[in-house]
Amino acid sequence: MAEFPQEETKILELARRMIDGFRANPDLFPNPPGGPDKLEE
């Protein structure tokens, strides 16, 4: 099972990597839940 970060800085880093991945791969993630714009709020 996946281990999620516990520290705030690592959580924010994970969110940034997810946002970058969603934007870089729209063919793989055509309609992600919330979307990258929502995650940036």
MDTraj code that builds the backbone (N, CA, C; nanometers):
import mdtraj as md
import numpy as np

residues = "MET ALA GLU PHE PRO GLN GLU GLU THR LYS ILE LEU GLU LEU ALA ARG ARG MET ILE ASP GLY PHE ARG ALA ASN PRO ASP LEU PHE PRO ASN PRO PRO GLY GLY PRO ASP LYS LEU GLU GLU".split()
xyz = np.array([
    [0.0838, -0.1170, 0.0000],
    [0.0000, 0.0000, 0.0000],
    [0.0891, 0.1244, 0.0000],
    [0.0409, 0.2299, -0.0612],
    [0.1174, 0.3543, -0.0705],
    [0.1327, 0.4198, 0.0662],
    [0.2461, 0.4845, 0.0841],
    [0.2698, 0.5624, 0.2053],
    [0.2632, 0.7096, 0.1679],
    [0.1743, 0.7819, 0.2315],
    [0.1585, 0.9228, 0.2025],
    [0.2426, 1.0050, 0.2988],
    [0.2922, 1.1191, 0.2514],
    [0.3766, 1.2017, 0.3384],
    [0.2993, 1.2552, 0.4584],
    [0.3716, 1.2742, 0.5672],
    [0.3115, 1.3256, 0.6902],
    [0.3481, 1.4723, 0.7139],
    [0.4649, 1.5130, 0.6655],
    [0.5110, 1.6502, 0.6861],
    [0.4451, 1.7431, 0.5848],
    [0.4098, 1.8631, 0.6299],
    [0.3400, 1.9584, 0.5430],
    [0.4195, 1.9895, 0.4166],
    [0.5494, 2.0081, 0.4287],
    [0.6296, 2.0413, 0.3105],
    [0.6284, 1.9278, 0.2090],
    [0.6288, 1.8053, 0.2574],
    [0.6261, 1.6907, 0.1662],
    [0.4882, 1.6732, 0.1025],
    [0.3831, 1.7081, 0.1745],
    [0.2477, 1.7038, 0.1185],
    [0.2358, 1.8062, 0.0063],
    [0.2879, 1.9274, 0.0301],
    [0.2842, 2.0319, -0.0722],
    [0.3680, 1.9935, -0.1939],
    [0.4811, 1.9285, -0.1709],
    [0.5649, 1.8817, -0.2813],
    [0.4904, 1.7769, -0.3640],
    [0.4218, 1.6860, -0.2986],
    [0.3433, 1.5846, -0.3688],
    [0.2334, 1.6501, -0.4518],
    [0.1653, 1.7482, -0.3951],
    [0.0600, 1.8188, -0.4686],
    [0.1176, 1.8871, -0.5918],
    [0.2331, 1.9513, -0.5788],
    [0.2973, 2.0189, -0.6921],
    [0.3336, 1.9178, -0.8009],
    [0.3854, 1.8029, -0.7607],
    [0.4217, 1.7001, -0.8586],
    [0.2981, 1.6450, -0.9285],
    [0.1882, 1.6314, -0.8546],
    [0.0629, 1.5856, -0.9162],
    [0.0128, 1.6878, -1.0176],
    [0.0137, 1.8152, -0.9800],
    [-0.0308, 1.9215, -1.0701],
    [0.0538, 1.9212, -1.1970],
    [0.1851, 1.9151, -1.1808],
    [0.2749, 1.9134, -1.2965],
    [0.2491, 1.7917, -1.3842],
    [0.2255, 1.6773, -1.3222],
    [0.1976, 1.5552, -1.3977],
    [0.0662, 1.5618, -1.4730],
    [-0.0373, 1.6162, -1.4103],
    [-0.1663, 1.6319, -1.4782],
    [-0.1517, 1.7212, -1.6005],
    [-0.0788, 1.8313, -1.5853],
    [-0.0624, 1.9266, -1.6963],
    [0.0277, 1.8710, -1.8060],
    [0.1282, 1.7942, -1.7701],
    [0.2223, 1.7405, -1.8684],
    [0.1661, 1.6206, -1.9437],
    [0.0617, 1.5576, -1.8904],
    [0.0081, 1.4352, -1.9498],
    [-0.1434, 1.4393, -1.9633],
    [-0.1969, 1.5367, -2.0371],
    [-0.3425, 1.5456, -2.0485],
    [-0.4046, 1.4251, -2.1188],
    [-0.3245, 1.3545, -2.2003],
    [-0.3765, 1.2342, -2.2655],
    [-0.3972, 1.1209, -2.1651],
    [-0.3151, 1.1171, -2.0599],
    [-0.3300, 1.0147, -1.9556],
    [-0.4315, 1.0552, -1.8493],
    [-0.4438, 1.1859, -1.8277],
    [-0.5352, 1.2396, -1.7260],
    [-0.6260, 1.3441, -1.7902],
    [-0.7188, 1.3016, -1.8769],
    [-0.8011, 1.3990, -1.9492],
    [-0.8958, 1.4783, -1.8594],
    [-0.9365, 1.4198, -1.7485],
    [-1.0316, 1.4878, -1.6609],
    [-1.0088, 1.4430, -1.5161],
    [-0.8925, 1.4819, -1.4572],
    [-0.8643, 1.4361, -1.3209],
    [-0.9609, 1.4982, -1.2205],
    [-0.9917, 1.4277, -1.1123],
    [-1.0830, 1.4817, -1.0113],
    [-1.0284, 1.6129, -0.9542],
    [-1.1077, 1.7148, -0.9618],
    [-1.0646, 1.8454, -0.9123],
    [-0.9831, 1.9224, -1.0139],
    [-0.8970, 1.8556, -1.0851],
    [-0.8131, 1.9197, -1.1849],
    [-0.6993, 1.9992, -1.1239],
    [-0.5966, 2.0284, -1.2036],
    [-0.4797, 2.0986, -1.1516],
    [-0.5100, 2.2395, -1.1018],
    [-0.6020, 2.3092, -1.1679],
    [-0.6347, 2.4452, -1.1232],
    [-0.6960, 2.4437, -0.9838],
    [-0.7815, 2.3483, -0.9574],
    [-0.8448, 2.3367, -0.8254],
    [-0.7408, 2.3006, -0.7188],
    [-0.6451, 2.2152, -0.7540],
    [-0.5413, 2.1774, -0.6584],
    [-0.4523, 2.2955, -0.6215],
    [-0.4357, 2.3893, -0.7137],
    [-0.3493, 2.5044, -0.6859],
    [-0.4130, 2.6051, -0.5907],
    [-0.5415, 2.5989, -0.5725],
    [-0.6093, 2.6960, -0.4846],
    [-0.5653, 2.6838, -0.3410],
])
top = md.Topology()
chain = top.add_chain()
for i, resn in enumerate(residues, 1):
    res = top.add_residue(resn, chain, resSeq=i)
    for name in ("N", "CA", "C"):
        top.add_atom(name, md.element.get_by_symbol(name[0]), res)
traj = md.Trajectory(xyz[None], top)
